[in-house]
Amino acid sequence: MTGAVDKQGLAARLGLTLLNLVLVVVIGGFAAAALVRYSPGFDVDENSWNPRISAATSEALHASRARENELPRFYLNYLSAALRGDFGQSDSLKVPVSELLRDRAPVTTRLIVFGTAGGLFLGALLAWLAVWPRKSAGEIFSVTISGFFLAIPPAVLALFFFFEEAPLWIAVAFAVLPRVFGTIRAVLANVHASPSLLAARARGVRPLTLAVRHVAGAALPQWIALAGVTLVLAFGVIIPIEALCDVPGIGQLAWKAALSRDLPLLCGLALIITFVVACAQSLGELLGWEGIGR
């Protein structure tokens, strides 16, 4: 009976997660399109200042562009095409959006994956130094290092590593580190004070077993959820890093699309990025919830 209830609860949770995922993607894409469509200067293009085009022709082109970019109609048409895999063509680059995404996605993926893993590892290491040895020096050192990297903008970190010709994923890791340090520290503090860990220590459990079973295992749902949130943070960090360091990734593409007010490209980027971020966060929450249920 309990197993049936658990399965029903998991199915309900999965349904709510999928519904939330769809709503987040649709609303996020619409919000991005609205911000671009109603931004100052959106209706101005190269034809507005072309002396070879008459005033009547310029006005007709302007009216045609306004009809094409009427937001509700444009977004509904764009969504229906996106469901078929057609994300349109970039107005500024004159290249299909799907081709741009396919060419640039591997670069950004490497930066995010390595940067997220490095940030989580360094954040966990500093959090362990702050909690486990129970020494003031370790706690002061960890908090100071975390605060130092929190005070430095990700773009400045990226420029330093760029000029030093070092891998830029290290800059992503250092930018992520202070943003996960506090959460990992709180999780480790709760585990450190748990009765089960105190009892295991009293029984003389070996340190390796203690770390694997009573620390990593007990906090596994929190680790999974945190990994999903960290991917979200990494996406936010990657845009200024790629834009300033001329990295041909999706972050740089989003920056260029925003500067050129490229509505089809920005809508495609918004849908894809929102989908990936929402999937990572939803998966982390779902696996974390399932782990708690066990």
C-alpha positions as CSV (number, residue, x, y, z in Angstrom):
1,M,0.0,0.0,0.0
2,T,2.8,2.3,0.9
3,G,4.5,1.6,-2.4
4,A,1.4,2.5,-4.4
5,V,1.0,5.7,-2.5
6,D,4.7,6.5,-3.2
7,K,4.2,5.8,-6.9
8,Q,1.1,8.0,-7.0
9,G,3.0,10.8,-5.2
10,L,5.9,10.5,-7.6
11,A,3.6,10.6,-10.6
12,A,1.8,13.6,-9.3
13,R,5.1,15.3,-8.6
14,L,6.3,14.5,-12.1
15,G,3.2,15.9,-13.7
16,L,3.5,19.1,-11.8
17,T,7.1,19.4,-12.7
18,L,6.4,18.9,-16.4
19,L,3.6,21.5,-16.3
20,N,5.8,23.9,-14.5
21,L,8.5,23.3,-17.1
22,V,6.2,24.1,-20.0
23,L,4.9,27.3,-18.3
24,V,8.3,28.5,-17.4
25,V,9.6,28.1,-21.0
26,V,6.6,29.7,-22.6
27,I,6.4,32.6,-20.2
28,G,10.1,33.1,-20.2
29,G,10.3,33.2,-24.0
30,F,7.4,35.7,-24.1
31,A,9.0,37.9,-21.5
32,A,12.2,38.0,-23.5
33,A,10.4,38.8,-26.7
34,A,8.4,41.6,-25.0
35,L,11.5,43.2,-23.5
36,V,13.1,43.3,-26.9
37,R,10.0,44.3,-28.9
38,Y,9.2,47.3,-26.7
39,S,12.8,48.4,-26.1
40,P,13.7,51.9,-27.3
41,G,14.8,52.1,-30.9
42,F,13.5,48.6,-31.9
43,D,11.7,50.0,-34.9
44,V,14.8,51.7,-36.2
45,D,16.7,49.8,-38.9
46,E,19.2,50.6,-41.7
47,N,16.4,51.7,-44.0
48,S,15.4,54.5,-41.6
49,W,18.5,56.5,-42.6
50,N,19.0,55.4,-46.2
51,P,18.9,58.5,-48.4
52,R,18.2,56.4,-51.5
53,I,14.8,55.3,-50.1
54,S,11.9,57.7,-50.4
55,A,9.8,58.7,-47.4
56,A,6.8,56.8,-48.6
57,T,8.9,53.6,-49.2
58,S,10.5,54.0,-45.8
59,E,7.1,54.4,-44.1
60,A,5.8,51.3,-46.0
61,L,8.8,49.2,-44.9
62,H,8.4,50.4,-41.3
63,A,4.7,49.5,-41.3
64,S,5.4,46.1,-42.8
65,R,8.1,45.4,-40.1
66,A,5.7,46.5,-37.4
67,R,3.0,44.1,-38.6
68,E,5.5,41.2,-38.7
69,N,6.8,41.9,-35.2
70,E,3.4,42.5,-33.6
71,L,4.2,40.6,-30.4
72,P,1.2,38.2,-29.7
73,R,1.0,37.2,-33.4
74,F,4.8,36.9,-33.8
75,Y,5.2,34.9,-30.6
76,L,2.4,32.4,-31.4
77,N,3.8,31.9,-34.9
78,Y,7.3,31.5,-33.5
79,L,6.2,28.9,-30.9
80,S,4.3,26.9,-33.5
81,A,7.4,26.8,-35.8
82,A,9.7,26.1,-32.9
83,L,7.7,23.0,-32.0
84,R,8.6,21.7,-35.5
85,G,12.3,22.5,-34.9
86,D,12.3,25.8,-36.9
87,F,13.6,28.7,-34.8
88,G,13.7,31.1,-37.7
89,Q,16.5,33.1,-39.2
90,S,18.6,35.7,-37.4
91,D,17.8,39.2,-38.7
92,S,21.3,40.5,-38.0
93,L,23.5,37.5,-39.0
94,K,21.2,36.1,-41.8
95,V,21.8,32.6,-40.6
96,P,19.3,30.0,-39.3
97,V,19.0,30.2,-35.5
98,S,19.2,26.4,-35.2
99,E,22.6,26.4,-37.0
100,L,24.0,29.2,-34.8
101,L,22.9,27.2,-31.7
102,R,24.4,24.0,-33.0
103,D,27.7,25.6,-33.7
104,R,28.1,27.4,-30.5
105,A,26.5,25.1,-27.9
106,P,29.6,22.8,-27.4
107,V,31.7,25.8,-26.4
108,T,29.3,27.0,-23.8
109,T,28.5,23.5,-22.6
110,R,32.2,22.8,-21.8
111,L,32.5,26.1,-19.9
112,I,29.4,25.4,-17.9
113,V,30.0,21.8,-17.1
114,F,33.7,22.2,-16.0
115,G,32.9,25.5,-14.3
116,T,30.0,24.1,-12.4
117,A,31.9,21.0,-11.3
118,G,34.9,23.1,-10.3
119,G,32.8,25.6,-8.4
120,L,31.0,22.9,-6.5
121,F,34.2,21.1,-5.6
122,L,35.9,24.3,-4.4
123,G,32.8,25.5,-2.5
124,A,32.5,22.1,-0.8
125,L,36.2,22.1,0.1
126,L,35.9,25.6,1.7
127,A,32.7,24.6,3.4
128,W,34.4,21.5,4.9
129,L,37.2,23.6,6.2
130,A,34.7,26.0,7.8
131,V,32.7,23.2,9.5
132,W,34.5,19.9,10.0
133,P,37.8,20.7,11.8
134,R,35.9,23.0,14.2
135,K,38.8,25.5,14.1
136,S,38.3,29.2,14.0
137,A,41.3,29.7,11.6
138,G,39.7,27.3,9.0
139,E,36.4,29.1,9.2
140,I,37.9,32.6,8.9
141,F,40.0,31.5,6.0
142,S,37.0,29.9,4.1
143,V,34.7,32.8,4.7
144,T,37.4,35.3,3.6
145,I,38.1,33.4,0.4
146,S,34.4,33.1,-0.4
147,G,33.8,36.8,0.2
148,F,36.8,37.8,-1.9
149,F,35.6,36.0,-5.0
150,L,32.0,37.2,-4.3
151,A,33.3,40.8,-4.4
152,I,35.0,40.4,-7.8
153,P,32.6,40.6,-10.9
154,P,32.7,37.4,-13.1
155,A,33.8,39.5,-16.1
156,V,36.9,40.8,-14.2
157,L,37.8,37.2,-13.2
158,A,37.4,36.2,-16.8
159,L,39.6,39.0,-18.1
160,F,42.4,38.0,-15.7
161,F,42.4,34.4,-16.9
162,F,42.0,35.5,-20.5
163,F,45.2,37.7,-20.3
164,E,47.0,34.9,-18.5
165,E,45.9,32.5,-21.3
166,A,44.4,30.1,-18.7
167,P,41.2,28.1,-19.2
168,L,38.2,30.3,-18.8
169,W,36.2,27.5,-17.0
170,I,38.4,28.3,-14.0
171,A,36.9,31.8,-14.0
172,V,33.4,30.3,-14.1
173,A,34.3,28.0,-11.2
174,F,35.6,30.9,-9.0
175,A,32.5,32.9,-9.9
176,V,30.2,30.0,-8.8
177,L,32.2,29.2,-5.7
178,P,30.9,31.9,-3.3
179,R,27.4,31.4,-4.6
180,V,27.3,27.8,-3.4
181,F,29.6,28.1,-0.4
182,G,26.9,29.2,2.0
183,T,24.4,26.5,1.1
184,I,27.0,23.7,1.3
185,R,28.3,25.1,4.6
186,A,24.8,25.0,6.1
187,V,24.2,21.4,4.8
188,L,27.5,20.2,6.3
189,A,26.7,22.0,9.6
190,N,23.4,20.2,9.9
191,V,25.0,16.8,9.1
192,H,27.8,17.5,11.5
193,A,25.3,18.1,14.4
194,S,23.0,15.2,13.5
195,P,22.4,12.4,16.1
196,S,23.1,9.7,13.6
197,L,26.6,11.0,12.9
198,L,27.3,11.4,16.6
199,A,26.2,7.9,17.2
200,A,28.3,6.6,14.3
201,R,31.3,8.4,15.7
202,A,30.7,6.9,19.2
203,R,30.6,3.4,17.7
204,G,34.1,4.0,16.1
205,V,33.0,4.0,12.5
206,R,35.9,4.5,10.1
207,P,36.4,8.0,8.7
208,L,35.8,6.9,5.0
209,T,32.6,5.0,5.9
210,L,31.5,8.0,8.0
211,A,32.1,10.4,5.1
212,V,30.4,8.2,2.5
213,R,27.4,6.9,4.4
214,H,26.6,9.5,7.0
215,V,27.7,12.7,5.3
216,A,27.5,12.3,1.5
217,G,24.6,9.8,1.7
218,A,22.6,11.8,4.2
219,A,22.9,15.0,2.2
220,L,22.5,13.5,-1.3
221,P,19.1,15.1,-2.0
222,Q,20.5,18.5,-1.1
223,W,23.6,17.9,-3.3
224,I,21.4,17.0,-6.3
225,A,19.1,20.0,-5.9
226,L,22.1,22.3,-5.4
227,A,23.7,20.9,-8.6
228,G,20.6,22.0,-10.6
229,V,20.6,25.4,-9.1
230,T,24.4,25.8,-9.7
231,L,23.8,25.2,-13.4
232,V,21.3,28.1,-13.4
233,L,23.9,30.3,-11.7
234,A,26.5,29.3,-14.3
235,F,24.3,30.3,-17.2
236,G,24.0,33.8,-15.7
237,V,27.8,34.0,-15.2
238,I,28.7,32.8,-18.7
239,I,27.2,35.7,-20.7
240,P,29.6,38.5,-19.5
241,I,32.5,36.1,-19.6
242,E,31.9,35.1,-23.3
243,A,31.0,38.6,-24.3
244,L,34.2,40.2,-22.9
245,C,36.6,37.4,-23.8
246,D,35.3,36.9,-27.4
247,V,34.3,33.3,-26.8
248,P,32.1,32.0,-29.6
249,G,29.5,30.5,-27.4
250,I,25.8,31.0,-26.7
251,G,26.5,33.7,-24.1
252,Q,28.3,35.8,-26.6
253,L,25.5,35.1,-29.2
254,A,22.9,36.3,-26.7
255,W,24.9,39.5,-26.1
256,K,25.2,40.3,-29.8
257,A,21.5,39.5,-30.3
258,A,20.5,41.9,-27.6
259,L,22.7,44.7,-29.0
260,S,21.3,44.3,-32.5
261,R,17.7,43.8,-31.2
262,D,17.5,40.5,-33.2
263,L,14.0,39.4,-32.2
264,P,14.0,35.9,-33.9
265,L,17.4,35.1,-32.5
266,L,16.6,36.3,-29.0
267,C,13.4,34.4,-28.9
268,G,15.2,31.2,-29.9
269,L,17.9,31.8,-27.3
270,A,15.3,32.5,-24.7
271,L,13.4,29.3,-25.4
272,I,16.5,27.1,-25.5
273,I,18.2,28.6,-22.5
274,T,15.0,28.7,-20.4
275,F,14.3,25.1,-21.3
276,V,17.8,23.9,-20.4
277,V,17.9,25.9,-17.1
278,A,14.3,24.8,-16.2
279,C,15.1,21.2,-16.9
280,A,18.3,21.3,-14.8
281,Q,16.5,22.9,-11.9
282,S,13.4,20.7,-12.2
283,L,15.5,17.5,-12.4
284,G,17.4,18.5,-9.4
285,E,14.3,19.2,-7.4
286,L,12.6,16.0,-8.6
287,L,15.6,13.8,-7.7
288,G,16.0,15.6,-4.4
289,W,12.4,15.0,-3.6
290,E,12.6,11.4,-4.5
291,G,15.7,11.0,-2.4
292,I,13.9,12.5,0.6
293,G,11.0,10.1,0.0
294,R,13.3,7.2,0.3
